[in-house]
Amino acid sequence: MQRGDIITHFDMTSVEKQNLQRGMNFNRNSPYSIILMSVRSNSPYEDKIEDEGKVIIYEGHDLQSNYNKTTLPVKMIDQPEYTPNGNLTENGKFFEAVSYYKRGLKAPRVVKVYEKIKPGIWSYNGIFNLIDAWIENDGNRNVFKYRLEMREDEINNINISDVSCDELEHNRLIPTFVKVEVYKRDKGKCAICG
């Protein structure tokens, strides 16, 4: 799969050989973890793409509704680091990975990133290193934020002398609105193979 490929949710789960329902998937027994993000206007989280797609700021995830023992909506409750029984949430696992990296105990966690374009349709955004994490207040509650930077091997995977200027454009993420327009134009089909 190439960075920028548009795929269905079924194809994504087939490639990853797992049912991806959660936005954060910390895979301890795999060389990489998976993040599902969205920058659409109706997205429930404030994910951002910066530096021409080389940096992603990803917002952590809310308390699971079955753990909510209050009358407050989950969007008013601080995003949790631990489950009620004391285990790390996905927020906590990613936060812990950054802590190990910053203390020099481990390499940065490798993360594959998929971006939701519309229901059931995703874009593969590439492979990133998880290099920072913090907690900030969004005006209602405390949320986790994660900084992911595109891996150098993803940025530099092209031999400049062997490619045209058009191909060099693939060294950055294509803006989401462009992906949506291309998807509409091509009626959800591959322009090469149909």
ZADO-1210 file (C-alpha; in nm, 4 decimals, padded with zeros to 6 digits):
<atoms>
<atom x="00.0000" y="00.0000" z="00.0000" code="MET" pos="1"/>
<atom x="00.1264" y="00.3476" z="-00.0892" code="GLN" pos="2"/>
<atom x="00.0824" y="00.6639" z="00.1158" code="ARG" pos="3"/>
<atom x="-00.2282" y="00.8453" z="-00.0131" code="GLY" pos="4"/>
<atom x="-00.4086" y="00.5308" z="-00.1292" code="ASP" pos="5"/>
<atom x="-00.7862" y="00.5487" z="-00.0821" code="ILE" pos="6"/>
<atom x="-00.9310" y="00.2238" z="00.0522" code="ILE" pos="7"/>
<atom x="-01.2483" y="00.0866" z="00.2057" code="THR" pos="8"/>
<atom x="-01.2764" y="-00.0040" z="00.5729" code="HIS" pos="9"/>
<atom x="-01.2965" y="-00.3696" z="00.4671" code="PHE" pos="10"/>
<atom x="-00.9685" y="-00.3388" z="00.2733" code="ASP" pos="11"/>
<atom x="-00.8025" y="-00.1634" z="00.5670" code="MET" pos="12"/>
<atom x="-00.9020" y="-00.4377" z="00.8109" code="THR" pos="13"/>
<atom x="-00.7904" y="-00.7017" z="00.5593" code="SER" pos="14"/>
<atom x="-00.4467" y="-00.5404" z="00.5247" code="VAL" pos="15"/>
<atom x="-00.4068" y="-00.5055" z="00.9012" code="GLU" pos="16"/>
<atom x="-00.5599" y="-00.8480" z="00.9767" code="LYS" pos="17"/>
<atom x="-00.7663" y="-00.7063" z="01.2610" code="GLN" pos="18"/>
<atom x="-01.1053" y="-00.5489" z="01.3174" code="ASN" pos="19"/>
<atom x="-01.0295" y="-00.1783" z="01.3531" code="LEU" pos="20"/>
<atom x="-01.3199" y="-00.0254" z="01.5432" code="GLN" pos="21"/>
<atom x="-01.1250" y="00.1901" z="01.7889" code="ARG" pos="22"/>
<atom x="-00.9375" y="00.5008" z="01.6822" code="GLY" pos="23"/>
<atom x="-00.6341" y="00.4088" z="01.8896" code="MET" pos="24"/>
<atom x="-00.4863" y="00.0611" z="01.8557" code="ASN" pos="25"/>
<atom x="-00.1716" y="00.0119" z="02.0614" code="PHE" pos="26"/>
<atom x="-00.0331" y="-00.3224" z="01.9508" code="ASN" pos="27"/>
<atom x="00.2243" y="-00.4394" z="02.2057" code="ARG" pos="28"/>
<atom x="00.2948" y="-00.7603" z="02.0106" code="ASN" pos="29"/>
<atom x="00.3459" y="-00.5860" z="01.6780" code="SER" pos="30"/>
<atom x="00.6278" y="-00.3639" z="01.5506" code="PRO" pos="31"/>
<atom x="00.3719" y="-00.0863" z="01.4993" code="TYR" pos="32"/>
<atom x="00.0500" y="00.0543" z="01.6362" code="SER" pos="33"/>
<atom x="-00.2415" y="00.1978" z="01.4358" code="ILE" pos="34"/>
<atom x="-00.4243" y="00.5282" z="01.4626" code="ILE" pos="35"/>
<atom x="-00.7483" y="00.6114" z="01.2823" code="LEU" pos="36"/>
<atom x="-00.7873" y="00.9865" z="01.2482" code="MET" pos="37"/>
<atom x="-01.0200" y="01.2400" z="01.0924" code="SER" pos="38"/>
<atom x="-00.9959" y="01.6096" z="01.0173" code="VAL" pos="39"/>
<atom x="-01.3520" y="01.6307" z="00.8825" code="ARG" pos="40"/>
<atom x="-01.5669" y="01.9107" z="01.0239" code="SER" pos="41"/>
<atom x="-01.8001" y="01.6646" z="01.1997" code="ASN" pos="42"/>
<atom x="-01.5208" y="01.4609" z="01.3585" code="SER" pos="43"/>
<atom x="-01.5653" y="01.3930" z="01.7316" code="PRO" pos="44"/>
<atom x="-01.1966" y="01.4704" z="01.7972" code="TYR" pos="45"/>
<atom x="-00.9656" y="01.7617" z="01.7138" code="GLU" pos="46"/>
<atom x="-00.7036" y="01.5893" z="01.4974" code="ASP" pos="47"/>
<atom x="-00.4756" y="01.8130" z="01.2886" code="LYS" pos="48"/>
<atom x="-00.2342" y="01.7724" z="00.9996" code="ILE" pos="49"/>
<atom x="00.0577" y="02.0169" z="01.0033" code="GLU" pos="50"/>
<atom x="00.3825" y="02.0896" z="00.8201" code="ASP" pos="51"/>
<atom x="00.2477" y="01.9755" z="00.4811" code="GLU" pos="52"/>
<atom x="00.1461" y="01.6404" z="00.6248" code="GLY" pos="53"/>
<atom x="00.4736" y="01.5586" z="00.7958" code="LYS" pos="54"/>
<atom x="00.3240" y="01.6151" z="01.1429" code="VAL" pos="55"/>
<atom x="-00.0016" y="01.4916" z="01.2918" code="ILE" pos="56"/>
<atom x="-00.1461" y="01.6200" z="01.6177" code="ILE" pos="57"/>
<atom x="-00.3837" y="01.3503" z="01.7338" code="TYR" pos="58"/>
<atom x="-00.6386" y="01.3877" z="02.0131" code="GLU" pos="59"/>
<atom x="-00.6816" y="01.1018" z="02.2590" code="GLY" pos="60"/>
<atom x="-01.0073" y="00.9207" z="02.3144" code="HIS" pos="61"/>
<atom x="-01.2954" y="00.9635" z="02.5530" code="ASP" pos="62"/>
<atom x="-01.4037" y="00.7538" z="02.8454" code="LEU" pos="63"/>
<atom x="-01.5904" y="00.4465" z="02.7213" code="GLN" pos="64"/>
<atom x="-01.9604" y="00.5060" z="02.7779" code="SER" pos="65"/>
<atom x="-01.9949" y="00.1785" z="02.9713" code="ASN" pos="66"/>
<atom x="-01.7390" y="00.3156" z="03.2241" code="TYR" pos="67"/>
<atom x="-01.9289" y="00.6424" z="03.2706" code="ASN" pos="68"/>
<atom x="-02.0844" y="00.6261" z="03.6177" code="LYS" pos="69"/>
<atom x="-02.1932" y="00.9913" z="03.6132" code="THR" pos="70"/>
<atom x="-02.4809" y="01.1795" z="03.4538" code="THR" pos="71"/>
<atom x="-02.2351" y="01.3901" z="03.2523" code="LEU" pos="72"/>
<atom x="-02.1847" y="01.3261" z="02.8810" code="PRO" pos="73"/>
<atom x="-01.8395" y="01.1750" z="02.8082" code="VAL" pos="74"/>
<atom x="-01.7411" y="01.4959" z="02.6218" code="LYS" pos="75"/>
<atom x="-01.7496" y="01.6713" z="02.9612" code="MET" pos="76"/>
<atom x="-01.5296" y="01.4139" z="03.1402" code="ILE" pos="77"/>
<atom x="-01.1483" y="01.4194" z="03.1323" code="ASP" pos="78"/>
<atom x="-01.0052" y="01.1637" z="02.8911" code="GLN" pos="79"/>
<atom x="-00.8791" y="00.8750" z="03.1060" code="PRO" pos="80"/>
<atom x="-00.5302" y="00.7316" z="03.1345" code="GLU" pos="81"/>
<atom x="-00.6558" y="00.4276" z="03.3279" code="TYR" pos="82"/>
<atom x="-00.9656" y="00.2085" z="03.3178" code="THR" pos="83"/>
<atom x="-01.1729" y="00.1811" z="03.6376" code="PRO" pos="84"/>
<atom x="-00.9912" y="-00.1449" z="03.7212" code="ASN" pos="85"/>
<atom x="-00.6480" y="00.0231" z="03.6949" code="GLY" pos="86"/>
<atom x="-00.5293" y="-00.0923" z="03.3529" code="ASN" pos="87"/>
<atom x="-00.3929" y="00.1562" z="03.1010" code="LEU" pos="88"/>
<atom x="-00.6417" y="00.2821" z="02.8426" code="THR" pos="89"/>
<atom x="-00.5240" y="00.3265" z="02.4844" code="GLU" pos="90"/>
<atom x="-00.4510" y="00.6894" z="02.5863" code="ASN" pos="91"/>
<atom x="-00.2332" y="00.5585" z="02.8675" code="GLY" pos="92"/>
<atom x="-00.0488" y="00.3079" z="02.6474" code="LYS" pos="93"/>
<atom x="00.0436" y="00.5713" z="02.3884" code="PHE" pos="94"/>
<atom x="00.1336" y="00.8202" z="02.6665" code="PHE" pos="95"/>
<atom x="00.3568" y="00.5581" z="02.8329" code="GLU" pos="96"/>
<atom x="00.5318" y="00.4872" z="02.4996" code="ALA" pos="97"/>
<atom x="00.6198" y="00.8576" z="02.4684" code="VAL" pos="98"/>
<atom x="00.7505" y="00.8579" z="02.8252" code="SER" pos="99"/>
<atom x="00.9833" y="00.5648" z="02.7495" code="TYR" pos="100"/>
<atom x="01.1031" y="00.7394" z="02.4329" code="TYR" pos="101"/>
<atom x="01.1670" y="01.0748" z="02.6048" code="LYS" pos="102"/>
<atom x="01.3652" y="00.9053" z="02.8834" code="ARG" pos="103"/>
<atom x="01.5803" y="00.7285" z="02.6227" code="GLY" pos="104"/>
<atom x="01.4565" y="00.3832" z="02.7227" code="LEU" pos="105"/>
<atom x="01.2978" y="00.2924" z="02.3890" code="LYS" pos="106"/>
<atom x="01.2890" y="00.4054" z="02.0289" code="ALA" pos="107"/>
<atom x="00.9838" y="00.6100" z="01.9303" code="PRO" pos="108"/>
<atom x="00.6735" y="00.3988" z="01.8796" code="ARG" pos="109"/>
<atom x="00.6029" y="00.3372" z="01.5104" code="VAL" pos="110"/>
<atom x="00.2439" y="00.4178" z="01.4130" code="VAL" pos="111"/>
<atom x="00.0551" y="00.3530" z="01.0878" code="LYS" pos="112"/>
<atom x="-00.2019" y="00.6256" z="01.0295" code="VAL" pos="113"/>
<atom x="-00.5289" y="00.5962" z="00.8386" code="TYR" pos="114"/>
<atom x="-00.7541" y="00.8977" z="00.7813" code="GLU" pos="115"/>
<atom x="-01.1311" y="00.8764" z="00.7499" code="LYS" pos="116"/>
<atom x="-01.2470" y="01.0486" z="00.4329" code="ILE" pos="117"/>
<atom x="-01.6160" y="00.9579" z="00.4592" code="LYS" pos="118"/>
<atom x="-01.8111" y="00.6680" z="00.6146" code="PRO" pos="119"/>
<atom x="-01.6398" y="00.3443" z="00.5133" code="GLY" pos="120"/>
<atom x="-01.3708" y="00.5206" z="00.3051" code="ILE" pos="121"/>
<atom x="-01.0170" y="00.5770" z="00.4333" code="TRP" pos="122"/>
<atom x="-00.6828" y="00.7119" z="00.3154" code="SER" pos="123"/>
<atom x="-00.3534" y="00.5537" z="00.4143" code="TYR" pos="124"/>
<atom x="-00.1418" y="00.8436" z="00.5469" code="ASN" pos="125"/>
<atom x="00.1813" y="00.6511" z="00.6035" code="GLY" pos="126"/>
<atom x="00.4120" y="00.5580" z="00.8869" code="ILE" pos="127"/>
<atom x="00.4938" y="00.7999" z="01.1680" code="PHE" pos="128"/>
<atom x="00.6991" y="00.8090" z="01.4868" code="ASN" pos="129"/>
<atom x="00.5150" y="00.8948" z="01.8085" code="LEU" pos="130"/>
<atom x="00.7463" y="01.1531" z="01.9639" code="ILE" pos="131"/>
<atom x="00.5476" y="01.3644" z="02.2100" code="ASP" pos="132"/>
<atom x="00.2354" y="01.3621" z="02.4263" code="ALA" pos="133"/>
<atom x="00.0745" y="01.6041" z="02.6669" code="TRP" pos="134"/>
<atom x="-00.2548" y="01.6823" z="02.8363" code="ILE" pos="135"/>
<atom x="-00.4352" y="02.0087" z="02.7634" code="GLU" pos="136"/>
<atom x="-00.7671" y="02.1631" z="02.8555" code="ASN" pos="137"/>
<atom x="-01.0059" y="02.2105" z="02.5628" code="ASP" pos="138"/>
<atom x="-01.2327" y="02.4474" z="02.7550" code="GLY" pos="139"/>
<atom x="-01.4507" y="02.1680" z="02.8985" code="ASN" pos="140"/>
<atom x="-01.2092" y="01.9017" z="03.0150" code="ARG" pos="141"/>
<atom x="-00.8549" y="01.7644" z="02.9917" code="ASN" pos="142"/>
<atom x="-00.7666" y="01.5786" z="02.6725" code="VAL" pos="143"/>
<atom x="-00.4584" y="01.3884" z="02.5589" code="PHE" pos="144"/>
<atom x="-00.2649" y="01.5190" z="02.2586" code="LYS" pos="145"/>
<atom x="-00.0046" y="01.3200" z="02.0659" code="TYR" pos="146"/>
<atom x="00.2541" y="01.4448" z="01.8177" code="ARG" pos="147"/>
<atom x="00.3467" y="01.2082" z="01.5372" code="LEU" pos="148"/>
<atom x="00.6179" y="01.2895" z="01.2827" code="GLU" pos="149"/>
<atom x="00.6500" y="01.1205" z="00.9462" code="MET" pos="150"/>
<atom x="00.9421" y="00.8817" z="00.9484" code="ARG" pos="151"/>
<atom x="01.2493" y="00.9946" z="00.7559" code="GLU" pos="152"/>
<atom x="01.2378" y="00.6749" z="00.5507" code="ASP" pos="153"/>
<atom x="00.8847" y="00.7723" z="00.4402" code="GLU" pos="154"/>
<atom x="00.9953" y="01.1259" z="00.3509" code="ILE" pos="155"/>
<atom x="01.3153" y="01.0179" z="00.1779" code="ASN" pos="156"/>
<atom x="01.1978" y="00.6967" z="00.0141" code="ASN" pos="157"/>
<atom x="01.2302" y="00.8409" z="-00.3361" code="ILE" pos="158"/>
<atom x="01.5516" y="00.8722" z="-00.5357" code="ASN" pos="159"/>
<atom x="01.5244" y="01.2311" z="-00.6642" code="ILE" pos="160"/>
<atom x="01.7078" y="01.1574" z="-00.9900" code="SER" pos="161"/>
<atom x="01.4602" y="00.8824" z="-01.0816" code="ASP" pos="162"/>
<atom x="01.1326" y="01.0736" z="-01.0531" code="VAL" pos="163"/>
<atom x="00.9398" y="01.3564" z="-01.2122" code="SER" pos="164"/>
<atom x="00.8182" y="01.6703" z="-01.0323" code="CYS" pos="165"/>
<atom x="00.4660" y="01.5227" z="-01.0214" code="ASP" pos="166"/>
<atom x="00.5910" y="01.2194" z="-00.8308" code="GLU" pos="167"/>
<atom x="00.7785" y="01.4361" z="-00.5803" code="LEU" pos="168"/>
<atom x="00.4443" y="01.5789" z="-00.4668" code="GLU" pos="169"/>
<atom x="00.3800" y="01.2449" z="-00.2942" code="HIS" pos="170"/>
<atom x="00.6373" y="01.3351" z="-00.0277" code="ASN" pos="171"/>
<atom x="00.3574" y="01.5103" z="00.1631" code="ARG" pos="172"/>
<atom x="00.0006" y="01.4230" z="00.2542" code="LEU" pos="173"/>
<atom x="-00.2668" y="01.5304" z="00.0140" code="ILE" pos="174"/>
<atom x="-00.5153" y="01.7628" z="00.1894" code="PRO" pos="175"/>
<atom x="-00.8377" y="01.5921" z="00.2938" code="THR" pos="176"/>
<atom x="-01.0647" y="01.8163" z="00.0841" code="PHE" pos="177"/>
<atom x="-00.8669" y="01.7144" z="-00.2275" code="VAL" pos="178"/>
<atom x="-00.9061" y="01.3446" z="-00.1414" code="LYS" pos="179"/>
<atom x="-01.2816" y="01.3913" z="-00.1025" code="VAL" pos="180"/>
<atom x="-01.3124" y="01.5717" z="-00.4369" code="GLU" pos="181"/>
<atom x="-01.1075" y="01.3063" z="-00.6186" code="VAL" pos="182"/>
<atom x="-01.3191" y="01.0334" z="-00.4581" code="TYR" pos="183"/>
<atom x="-01.6361" y="01.2073" z="-00.5839" code="LYS" pos="184"/>
<atom x="-01.4905" y="01.2709" z="-00.9301" code="ARG" pos="185"/>
<atom x="-01.3868" y="00.9072" z="-00.9737" code="ASP" pos="186"/>
<atom x="-01.7128" y="00.7780" z="-00.8216" code="LYS" pos="187"/>
<atom x="-01.5212" y="00.5805" z="-00.5575" code="GLY" pos="188"/>
<atom x="-01.3232" y="00.3773" z="-00.8110" code="LYS" pos="189"/>
<atom x="-00.9539" y="00.3497" z="-00.8812" code="CYS" pos="190"/>
<atom x="-00.8638" y="00.5735" z="-01.1752" code="ALA" pos="191"/>
<atom x="-00.6096" y="00.3157" z="-01.2941" code="ILE" pos="192"/>
<atom x="-00.7857" y="-00.0212" z="-01.2620" code="CYS" pos="193"/>
<atom x="-01.1488" y="00.0794" z="-01.2118" code="GLY" pos="194"/>
</atoms>
